[in-house]
Amino acid sequence: MGNVANQGLQDPNHCFEDENRNDFPCDITPLGTAGIPFVAGLAALAMAAVLSARVLKHPRGNEQMNKISDQVHEGAKQFLKTEYYYLSFFVAAMSLFLLIVFSAEPYTDEFTDRAGIDEGEDDERRFDGFRSMACFIAGAFLSAAAGWVGMSIATAANVRTTAAADTTGSSSSEGASDVPHGLNAALKIAFAGGAVMGFTVVGLALCGLSLFYGLMVEGRDFNDASAGVFFVDQPLGVESLSSFGFGASSIALFARVAGGIYTKAADVGADLVGKVEQGIPEDDPRNPATIADNVGDNVGDVAGMGADLFESFVGSIIAA
């Protein structure tokens, strides 16, 4: 069976031969194709939840550390809320555009015409515009969600990593004296915090793609064994998923650019006003621009990177 499966994966015409059509992997249903990655995505999200809980159980350090950390977290949260608010108008406009374009020129016609299928003018199963719109919105939402989760866990892990790295005891909060400190303890927290982002990106991508692949294939059974037409529904489902990748790319683009511009402006402002004019040391929390700089690092290099990784992962799967 293994040799047959390998041959089916290597030869693109293998499944179109009559004697192979009912053999593995040619007989895999769309539900089976989507089910395996969906379960894997749930497992990734569960692992992200476990690692997040492991990070959050560590102490946050002293009162001064908590104050600075809360300022950075609140600033990053408000930045993303504002950014996503304005991006929602872009997502709405592009969704409407896709709805109009693919309702007027459904891509189902291209596949059915190529296969010689007469699907009928009144076929209610062909809602290409609505399918593309739904995929675009889902891709944008999940890309934004990946960035939000990354920002949240990063701001939570930062202060805990700092507290764990302090071997002098000056950052220890009450009741945390018995908690391990040092390079190894700090590395474990930092690694777990980064892993939350990785598992979240993979989990959201696999769950989102597999779910919408199953939904997009549903109602598109144009296969006709008597006419020798097979496997039309799968490429149609993938065609709809291209809008999913488009939505993810849109959020990633704006998240990376907006966060990068913000953090660079804050960094330059902190240097010019803080170090040059006021003589305040670099990265001193007394300089408000230093807090803004750290906010920019979280929204650009963490939230933006999360959305960017999500878009790259999704785009690679759809292209393959």
C-alpha positions as CSV (number, residue, x, y, z in Angstrom):
1,M,0.0,0.0,0.0
2,G,2.9,2.3,0.7
3,N,4.3,2.0,-2.8
4,V,0.8,2.7,-4.3
5,A,0.4,5.8,-2.1
6,N,3.9,7.1,-3.0
7,Q,3.2,6.6,-6.7
8,G,-0.1,8.5,-6.3
9,L,1.7,11.4,-4.7
10,Q,4.4,11.5,-7.3
11,D,2.3,11.0,-10.5
12,P,-0.3,13.8,-11.0
13,N,-2.3,11.6,-13.4
14,H,-2.3,8.5,-11.1
15,C,-5.8,9.2,-9.7
16,F,-7.4,9.8,-13.1
17,E,-6.8,6.2,-14.1
18,D,-9.9,4.0,-13.7
19,E,-8.1,1.2,-11.8
20,N,-6.6,3.7,-9.2
21,R,-9.6,5.9,-8.5
22,N,-10.9,3.9,-5.6
23,D,-7.5,3.3,-4.0
24,F,-5.6,5.3,-1.4
25,P,-4.8,8.2,-1.7
26,C,-7.2,8.8,-4.5
27,D,-10.3,7.9,-2.5
28,I,-9.7,10.4,0.3
29,T,-12.8,12.6,0.8
30,P,-12.6,16.3,1.4
31,L,-13.6,15.7,5.0
32,G,-10.7,13.4,5.4
33,T,-8.4,15.9,3.8
34,A,-9.5,18.7,6.1
35,G,-9.9,16.6,9.2
36,I,-6.3,15.6,9.8
37,P,-4.8,19.1,9.7
38,F,-7.8,20.4,11.8
39,V,-7.0,18.0,14.6
40,A,-3.3,18.9,14.3
41,G,-4.2,22.6,14.6
42,L,-6.3,22.0,17.7
43,A,-3.3,20.1,19.2
44,A,-1.0,23.1,18.4
45,L,-3.5,25.5,20.1
46,A,-3.7,23.3,23.1
47,M,0.1,23.2,23.4
48,A,0.1,27.0,23.1
49,A,-2.4,27.2,26.0
50,V,-0.2,24.9,28.1
51,L,3.0,26.9,27.5
52,S,1.1,30.2,28.1
53,A,-0.1,29.0,31.5
54,R,3.5,27.9,32.3
55,V,4.8,31.4,31.5
56,L,2.1,33.2,33.5
57,K,2.7,31.2,36.7
58,H,6.1,32.8,37.1
59,P,6.4,35.9,39.3
60,R,6.5,39.4,37.6
61,G,9.1,41.0,39.8
62,N,8.9,44.1,42.0
63,E,6.5,47.0,41.8
64,Q,8.7,49.2,39.5
65,M,9.0,46.3,37.0
66,N,5.3,45.7,37.1
67,K,4.6,49.4,36.5
68,I,6.8,49.6,33.4
69,S,5.5,46.3,32.1
70,D,1.9,47.4,32.5
71,Q,2.6,50.7,30.7
72,V,4.1,48.8,27.8
73,H,1.3,46.2,27.7
74,E,-1.4,48.8,27.8
75,G,0.3,51.0,25.1
76,A,0.7,48.0,22.8
77,K,-2.9,46.9,23.4
78,Q,-4.3,50.4,22.6
79,F,-2.1,50.7,19.5
80,L,-3.4,47.4,18.1
81,K,-7.0,48.3,18.9
82,T,-6.6,51.5,17.0
83,E,-4.8,49.9,14.2
84,Y,-7.3,47.1,13.8
85,Y,-10.1,49.6,14.0
86,Y,-8.9,51.4,10.9
87,L,-8.0,48.2,9.2
88,S,-11.5,47.0,9.6
89,F,-12.7,49.6,7.1
90,F,-10.1,48.3,4.6
91,V,-11.2,44.7,5.2
92,A,-14.9,45.7,4.7
93,A,-14.1,47.5,1.5
94,M,-12.0,44.7,0.0
95,S,-14.7,42.1,1.1
96,L,-17.3,44.1,-0.8
97,F,-15.0,44.3,-3.8
98,L,-14.4,40.6,-3.9
99,L,-18.1,39.9,-3.5
100,I,-18.9,42.1,-6.5
101,V,-16.1,40.9,-8.7
102,F,-16.5,37.1,-8.2
103,S,-20.3,37.4,-8.2
104,A,-20.1,39.0,-11.6
105,E,-17.4,36.7,-12.9
106,P,-17.5,33.5,-10.9
107,Y,-14.3,31.4,-11.2
108,T,-16.4,28.2,-11.1
109,D,-17.2,28.9,-14.8
110,E,-13.5,28.5,-15.7
111,F,-13.2,25.1,-14.1
112,T,-16.6,23.7,-15.3
113,D,-16.0,25.0,-18.9
114,R,-12.6,23.4,-18.9
115,A,-14.0,20.1,-17.8
116,G,-16.9,20.4,-20.2
117,I,-19.6,20.5,-17.4
118,D,-23.0,22.1,-17.9
119,E,-23.7,23.2,-14.4
120,G,-26.8,25.2,-15.3
121,E,-27.5,28.9,-15.1
122,D,-29.7,28.7,-12.0
123,D,-27.3,26.6,-9.9
124,E,-27.7,27.9,-6.3
125,R,-24.5,26.2,-5.2
126,R,-22.3,28.7,-7.0
127,F,-21.8,31.6,-4.6
128,D,-18.2,32.4,-5.6
129,G,-18.5,36.0,-4.4
130,F,-19.8,35.1,-1.0
131,R,-17.2,32.3,-0.7
132,S,-14.3,34.6,-1.5
133,M,-15.6,37.3,0.8
134,A,-16.0,34.9,3.7
135,C,-12.5,33.5,3.2
136,F,-11.0,37.0,3.0
137,I,-12.6,38.1,6.3
138,A,-11.5,34.8,8.0
139,G,-7.9,35.1,6.8
140,A,-7.7,38.8,8.0
141,F,-9.3,38.0,11.4
142,L,-7.1,35.0,12.1
143,S,-4.0,36.9,11.0
144,A,-4.9,39.8,13.4
145,A,-5.6,37.2,16.1
146,A,-2.2,35.7,15.7
147,G,-0.6,39.1,16.2
148,W,-2.7,39.9,19.2
149,V,-1.8,36.6,20.9
150,G,1.8,37.2,20.2
151,M,1.8,40.7,21.6
152,S,-0.1,39.6,24.7
153,I,2.3,36.7,25.6
154,A,5.4,38.8,24.7
155,T,4.5,41.6,27.1
156,A,3.7,39.0,29.8
157,A,6.9,37.0,29.2
158,N,9.2,40.1,29.1
159,V,8.9,41.1,32.7
160,R,8.9,37.5,33.9
161,T,12.1,36.8,32.0
162,T,13.7,39.9,33.5
163,A,12.7,38.9,37.0
164,A,14.0,35.3,36.5
165,A,17.3,36.6,35.1
166,D,18.0,38.8,38.2
167,T,20.3,36.8,40.5
168,T,20.8,39.7,43.0
169,G,17.3,39.4,44.4
170,S,16.5,43.1,43.9
171,S,13.6,42.3,41.6
172,S,12.0,39.5,43.7
173,S,8.5,40.1,44.9
174,E,7.1,39.0,48.2
175,G,6.9,35.2,48.4
176,A,9.0,34.6,45.3
177,S,12.4,34.1,47.0
178,D,12.3,30.4,46.4
179,V,11.7,30.7,42.6
180,P,14.7,29.7,40.5
181,H,16.8,32.6,39.1
182,G,19.6,32.8,36.6
183,L,20.3,32.4,32.9
184,N,18.7,29.0,32.6
185,A,15.5,30.0,34.3
186,A,15.2,33.2,32.2
187,L,15.8,31.2,29.0
188,K,13.1,28.7,29.8
189,I,10.5,31.5,30.2
190,A,11.7,33.4,27.1
191,F,11.6,30.2,25.0
192,A,8.2,29.2,26.2
193,G,6.9,32.7,25.5
194,G,8.2,32.5,21.9
195,A,6.8,29.0,21.5
196,V,3.3,30.2,22.3
197,M,3.5,32.5,19.3
198,G,4.8,29.6,17.1
199,F,2.1,27.1,18.1
200,T,-0.6,29.8,17.9
201,V,0.4,30.7,14.3
202,V,0.5,27.0,13.2
203,G,-2.7,26.1,15.1
204,L,-4.8,29.0,13.8
205,A,-3.5,28.5,10.2
206,L,-4.2,24.7,10.2
207,C,-7.7,25.1,11.8
208,G,-8.7,28.0,9.6
209,L,-7.5,26.5,6.3
210,S,-8.9,23.0,7.0
211,L,-12.2,24.4,8.2
212,F,-12.7,26.7,5.2
213,Y,-11.4,24.1,2.7
214,G,-14.2,21.8,3.9
215,L,-16.7,24.6,3.7
216,M,-15.6,25.7,0.2
217,V,-15.7,22.2,-1.2
218,E,-19.2,21.6,0.1
219,G,-21.9,22.1,-2.5
220,R,-19.5,21.9,-5.5
221,D,-20.0,18.3,-6.5
222,F,-19.7,18.6,-10.3
223,N,-18.0,15.3,-10.6
224,D,-19.6,13.0,-13.2
225,A,-18.3,9.5,-13.5
226,S,-20.3,8.7,-16.6
227,A,-18.7,11.7,-18.4
228,G,-15.2,11.0,-17.0
229,V,-15.1,14.1,-14.9
230,F,-13.5,13.8,-11.4
231,F,-11.9,15.9,-8.7
232,V,-13.4,19.2,-9.7
233,D,-14.5,20.2,-6.2
234,Q,-11.0,20.2,-4.7
235,P,-9.4,22.7,-7.0
236,L,-12.5,24.9,-6.7
237,G,-12.1,24.8,-2.9
238,V,-8.4,25.8,-3.1
239,E,-9.4,28.6,-5.5
240,S,-11.6,30.1,-2.9
241,L,-8.8,29.8,-0.3
242,S,-6.7,32.2,-2.3
243,S,-8.9,34.9,-0.8
244,F,-8.0,33.5,2.7
245,G,-4.3,34.1,2.0
246,F,-5.1,37.5,0.6
247,G,-6.8,38.5,3.8
248,A,-3.9,37.3,5.9
249,S,-1.4,39.2,3.7
250,S,-3.4,42.4,4.0
251,I,-3.2,42.4,7.8
252,A,0.4,41.3,7.9
253,L,1.4,44.2,5.5
254,F,-0.2,46.9,7.6
255,A,0.9,45.4,10.9
256,R,4.5,45.2,10.0
257,V,4.7,48.7,8.3
258,A,2.7,50.6,10.9
259,G,4.5,49.0,13.9
260,G,7.9,49.5,12.3
261,I,7.3,53.2,11.5
262,Y,6.0,53.8,15.1
263,T,8.9,52.2,16.8
264,K,11.5,53.9,14.7
265,A,9.9,57.3,15.3
266,A,9.8,56.6,19.1
267,D,13.4,55.4,19.0
268,V,14.6,58.6,17.3
269,G,12.5,60.8,19.5
270,A,13.9,59.1,22.6
271,D,17.4,59.6,21.5
272,L,17.0,63.2,20.4
273,V,15.0,64.5,23.3
274,G,16.2,62.1,26.1
275,K,19.9,61.7,25.5
276,V,20.7,64.9,23.5
277,E,18.5,67.5,25.1
278,Q,17.8,66.2,28.6
279,G,20.9,64.0,29.2
280,I,18.7,61.0,30.2
281,P,20.5,57.7,29.6
282,E,19.3,55.5,26.8
283,D,16.3,53.2,27.6
284,D,15.6,55.0,30.9
285,P,12.0,54.6,31.9
286,R,11.8,58.2,33.0
287,N,11.8,59.1,29.3
288,P,8.2,58.5,27.9
289,A,9.6,57.9,24.5
290,T,11.4,54.8,25.9
291,I,8.0,53.3,26.8
292,A,6.7,54.2,23.3
293,D,9.8,52.6,21.8
294,N,9.1,49.3,23.7
295,V,5.4,49.5,22.6
296,G,6.5,49.8,19.0
297,D,8.9,46.8,19.4
298,N,6.0,44.7,20.6
299,V,3.4,45.8,18.0
300,G,5.9,45.7,15.1
301,D,8.4,43.0,15.9
302,V,6.0,40.7,17.7
303,A,2.4,41.3,16.6
304,G,3.5,42.3,13.1
305,M,5.8,39.3,12.9
306,G,3.0,37.0,14.1
307,A,0.7,38.2,11.4
308,D,3.6,38.0,8.9
309,L,4.4,34.4,9.8
310,F,0.7,33.5,9.7
311,E,0.5,34.9,6.2
312,S,3.6,33.1,5.0
313,F,2.6,29.8,6.4
314,V,-1.0,30.1,5.0
315,G,0.3,31.3,1.6
316,S,2.8,28.4,1.3
317,I,0.1,25.8,2.0
318,I,-2.4,27.3,-0.4
319,A,0.3,27.6,-3.1
320,A,1.4,24.0,-2.6
